[in-house]
Amino acid sequence: MLQLKKPLACIDLETTGVNLGTDRIVEIAIVKLMPNQTKTSKVKRINPEIPIPADATAVHGITNEMVQNEPTFKQVANEIKQMLEGCDLTGYNSNRFDIPMLMEEFLRVGIDFELKGAKLVDVQNIFYKMEPRTLTAAYKYYCKKNLEEAHSAEADAAATLEILEAQVQHYDELGGDIQSILDFVGEDEIVDFARRLTMENGEEVFNFGKHKGRSVTEVLRAEPQYYDWMMKADFPQHTKQKLSEIFNRMMLKKKQ
């Protein structure tokens, strides 16, 4: 049994695509597990305000017609924020996709949603460490059931939470609480969710392009125009936000 000190919210998104900078959410499901083991869930269809490509519809089955009269993310953002506040977060590949995409949507509509203090448990990390497979295979392996309605956001989120609970039962070395799980699988030191920036030896470095592996502050000092280029280019908003924080911190030190 998962031993929780605060609520654990499992998130699954269906989207128009996988580009954090340009794609949008069309459905969000949140299944919340409370410390007393009770569960609640919320599912929202969302009008992404951009066309849903046919290849995305082929995956999740959601068409433009199905969301044309649904609320926009801006209209439901506060409701989603309230459900997630005070929770640790989990999901399947959530650290690399669902949470970054959700943060992008909050930033686009000007909603301040901070994850400071929240533990982020990506069930895929446990699974890949133990039994590298897909979500459907993970559900069959750990829960001994076939995953019906795969790529329905609610079904995927509910299945992912079941997998996490089963993994705790299956692997004694995970312990029973969120921190012990992260101690075992490792906790990502995240700068920006799109992973354009990473931490090395306590310093932010670029993780792409011609400056990959170089200190962000070192590059910005030598090439301030690189900052301007990134802020105007099609990078995710969260990447730009973190880059600005680094740039402003650098400029403040320069004045001191």
Residue pairs with C-beta under 8 A, 6 or more apart in sequence:
1 37
1 165
1 168
1 169
1 176
2 8
2 33
2 164
2 165
2 168
2 176
2 177
2 178
3 176
3 177
4 33
4 34
4 35
4 88
4 177
4 178
5 35
5 177
5 178
6 35
6 86
6 87
6 88
7 32
7 33
7 34
7 35
7 86
7 87
7 88
8 32
8 33
8 87
8 88
8 89
8 90
8 121
8 161
8 178
9 30
9 31
9 32
9 33
9 83
9 84
9 87
9 88
9 89
9 90
10 30
10 31
10 32
10 33
10 89
10 90
10 91
10 157
10 158
10 160
10 161
10 164
11 28
11 29
11 30
11 84
11 89
11 90
11 91
11 94
11 98
11 99
11 102
11 157
12 28
12 29
12 91
12 92
12 94
12 98
12 153
12 154
12 156
12 157
12 160
13 25
13 27
13 28
13 29
13 97
13 98
13 101
13 102
13 153
14 25
14 26
14 27
14 28
14 59
14 60
14 62
14 151
14 152
14 153
15 23
15 24
15 25
15 26
15 48
15 56
15 101
16 23
16 24
16 26
16 48
16 50
16 51
16 52
16 53
16 56
17 23
17 53
17 56
18 97
20 100
20 101
20 104
20 193
20 194
20 236
20 238
21 104
21 194
21 234
21 235
21 236
21 237
22 234
23 48
23 101
24 46
24 48
24 49
24 50
24 73
24 105
25 46
25 48
25 73
25 101
25 102
25 105
26 45
26 46
26 47
26 48
26 52
26 56
26 60
26 62
26 67
27 43
27 44
27 45
27 46
27 60
27 62
27 153
28 43
28 44
28 46
28 80
28 102
28 153
29 41
29 42
29 43
29 44
29 153
29 154
29 156
29 157
29 158
30 41
30 42
30 43
30 80
30 83
30 84
30 157
31 39
31 40
31 41
31 154
31 157
31 158
31 161
32 39
32 40
32 41
32 42
32 83
32 87
33 39
33 161
34 40
39 161
41 154
41 157
41 158
42 80
42 83
43 153
43 154
44 70
44 71
44 76
44 79
44 80
45 62
45 66
45 67
45 70
46 67
46 70
46 71
46 72
46 73
46 76
47 67
47 68
47 69
47 70
47 71
47 72
48 67
48 73
49 72
51 64
52 62
52 63
52 64
52 67
56 62
57 63
59 151
60 151
60 152
60 153
61 151
61 152
73 105
73 108
73 109
74 109
77 105
77 106
77 109
77 111
78 111
80 102
81 106
81 111
81 113
84 113
87 118
88 118
88 119
88 120
88 121
88 178
89 99
89 115
89 118
89 119
89 120
89 121
90 120
90 121
90 122
90 123
90 160
90 161
90 164
91 98
91 99
91 122
91 123
91 157
91 160
92 122
92 123
92 124
92 135
92 138
92 156
92 160
92 163
93 122
93 124
94 120
94 122
94 123
94 124
95 120
95 122
95 125
95 188
95 190
95 193
96 122
96 193
96 195
99 115
99 120
99 193
100 193
100 194
100 236
100 238
103 113
103 115
103 193
103 238
104 193
104 236
104 237
104 238
106 112
106 113
107 237
107 238
107 241
108 237
119 178
119 179
119 182
119 187
120 187
120 188
120 190
121 164
121 178
121 181
121 182
123 138
123 160
123 163
123 164
123 167
124 135
125 185
125 186
126 164
126 167
126 171
126 174
126 181
126 185
127 133
127 138
127 163
127 167
129 185
130 167
130 171
131 138
131 141
133 141
135 147
135 150
135 156
135 159
135 160
135 163
136 146
136 147
136 150
138 163
139 145
139 146
139 147
139 159
139 162
139 163
140 146
140 147
142 162
142 163
142 166
142 167
142 170
143 159
143 162
143 163
143 166
147 155
147 156
147 159
148 155
149 155
150 156
167 174
168 174
168 175
168 176
168 181
173 184
174 180
174 181
174 184
175 181
175 183
175 184
189 198
189 199
191 197
191 198
191 199
191 204
191 242
192 236
192 238
192 239
192 241
192 242
192 243
193 236
193 238
193 239
194 235
194 236
194 238
194 239
195 207
196 206
196 207
196 208
196 235
196 236
196 239
197 204
197 205
197 206
197 207
197 216
197 239
197 242
197 243
197 246
198 204
198 205
198 207
199 205
200 213
203 215
203 216
203 217
204 215
204 216
204 217
204 242
204 246
205 212
205 213
205 214
205 215
205 216
206 212
206 213
206 214
206 216
206 219
207 213
211 219
211 226
216 243
216 246
217 246
217 250
219 226
220 226
220 227
220 246
220 247
220 250
221 250
227 243
227 247
230 239
230 240
230 243
231 240
231 243
231 244
235 243
